Amino acid sequence: MKTDRMKNGVGRRTLILFLGLFLLLFPLQIIAQAFVKSSTGDFEWKMTGRALFDGGIFFSDSSRLGNGMVISDVRLGTSVRFLKNWEGKIELGYRDSKVSLKDIYVAYRRGDHMLKVGHYFEHWGLDYRLGSLRFRLMTMSVTDAVFGDKRKVGFSYIYNSRAITTSAGFFSDGDTDNVKSLDEGYVIAAQFIGRPLYDEEKLVHLGIGVRYSEHDKAEREEISFKGGAPTEVLSKNENVFVRTRITDMINQWRFGADVILFYRGMYLQSECLAAHVNRAGGENYTGKGVYVQMGYLVWGNKQYKYDRSQGGVSNPDPKNLELLFRYNVTDLNDRQAGIWGGKEQDITLGINYFINKYIGVKLNYTHMWTDSHAVGGKEKFDFIQGRFQFSF
């Protein structure tokens, strides 16, 4: 008990320090945007930060989830562009009572080509490319959360023209937040995005991705996939509704396909992801998921924007009110392999309002249900959650 109190005390002090620095750096960033840039344009420096405040109320037919309020994410960082073609970023985050490493990389860009080395997300998953500030709803889909991964140390090559984006990278399969053996395994990930139609008012984006990994010797004995409700209000321990453990793993493949369409103030996004695990003892395992997401700008300039460097839709301009819908299904059952991890489905409705470029508010309603193979068996529940986000 004493140890828990000590940990909570350290966590609170760390959070207060992060928030204090955040509030201190915000006015400095306003000033920095005006003058930390060379007259020739060869050097540019800025500070970055965010704080996300979430609250939720949960209604369940079988378990008491209650309600709560959390600071779901606090980050501080800096980015720099120098010597015309070089750029870098360092970012730290506070979450779950601890400080963690986020994006830390150096990149060389020349024309449409880029070489990048450091600690960042693999070229995999649509929402992972965008980051939490640009999620249209409050969280990424459950499918993305289940089949995505943490940032890893590696290097990659990216070609990004107006019509296409191709990327490929090699990464360590180690976790920088944990001490691991030298035999960490590796990940190879590649992605292709084509834009057959792309101008200021309309877009057709088609993407495919593939990821191959071999893990360290200890993890070859077992790998797991798990998923929870699309919320940050529940703790990690209680937010597990589907979970599967696969033993005797040799290696694994993950495949993905995504599409984004928009015309002025109307938007559609869909993504399908699958994980295939080759096993030494027993049938191979495949888990899968898909979601469809739509948005409509009710008022404002009624024009969605596309970030070509990240391959996704950006936040609308300030004073835009956005309505959103998402249906998501994640299936960790594989009848042929005899592995039953559960199936989870959810429908989410959302409203976003962007007060200015620094502040936004979000409100989501979600109805979610699981099958009999889920962690808690067959159940359904609803929850309402809201977010106040502050960034620079």
Steps between C-alpha positions, in 0.01 A plus 500: 500500500784736587665424164174581316471832683860582414441419132181709492683787665782487246243480219314808626821698538610404148162597358508837678850561358384413148194724521707783646750481215213477251338820627839673511593404145165591344555879499864445395380297203273787389808725497723230347270462203572861415879511508680162524544472127795608287458768235616254233258230615782249567427476873174471689438401862185463706375347823204264508267375770156365576273421792184293461237504777237221475190411697252217454181341634445126441176302499528118499254213510734263685788683671550828684737724307385821669645829379818701526724783385863468389781692338540254216812648343758770573792560265788742463741512211697699251553474127767660284582534131862591421763509223216517246444121470524374860227478762457345843256457784515412870179439696425360846162400637335446837237230535408225748713666771824480303707692246559326167691561180296609198636615164879542507654506153720671244408511131661613176260626233589576141215570262243221532749265671564457872730286714397475864664339807395494864205402721157529333203298373548241228336559163187324609143600584320813387426669833851428631634725225288794619527503880238562768444870425376412151278205584161592364335328798654507846700181449623290213289198409522187715631315192791745468574476872501117495712445189725806524817519705717734706766728363824318424862585420585465132558669167290547189479644150197703388408627155217752507375660179162650425368179341661228716674433830718193552688413816702212640683457827699262719443515877610327816218308666618616842308727737692808615278523811618158623838335548536211256761252384730569208305257280204734446377381163418731210217654297486580127209724398401654166211707374368638171247783460356610168298816438326469161294811581641778715431871504391761753134394505507124441715196565522128425766331715570124468757334725641152564758386756689191608702423813721199581657430838706243686511536876755430769536145626287554812211648302506213250329291764195727509353814347175671590251742346254689717252781464263712705242772465596806289571723800790629709289542815520134605831372634700256288433214741122531491475597133552149358192345340654273236830319540677207340830323574676311221771250596785343297539804276766497227430838337210721404367700207262794515312637200302820460295693246341842540298751300424868556249698295388856546316764305494843660332447839419128465750232598528119507780282635527123526776261598539122516783337700595135552771319698617154394718301744699200377533236772733208560246292691139526387302677231605849393291786645333798330330793674331783312302821523341773289335837553308759297506862609316804358500871572310812400583866566178677603632853503825685451682496168370143442823375348700198617878516467748225418850469645704337223809458719303285748252348257184597689233763563598797716285695744268749329561873534380675819127576539405174326238272658552135398258205526646146492395135486708180530417130496781264602526122534807318638502120488765304692324165447654247262288187470754309291780559753266428792588833663218713640597851604160664464326732257433864579282748310426866564310791349621851587340838431710813545490879498813715473532876524830677438500830687836611362822331385600431860175384663236246404215314671362154418196299608450128421221251563585129457289184505715188527432126517702177517441132427507203738877445448595845631679545834175573686280292275211639302418853614411845377537851637485868408715793597521873446835674513632848436838658443657843534827513306762771519805496272767715341 
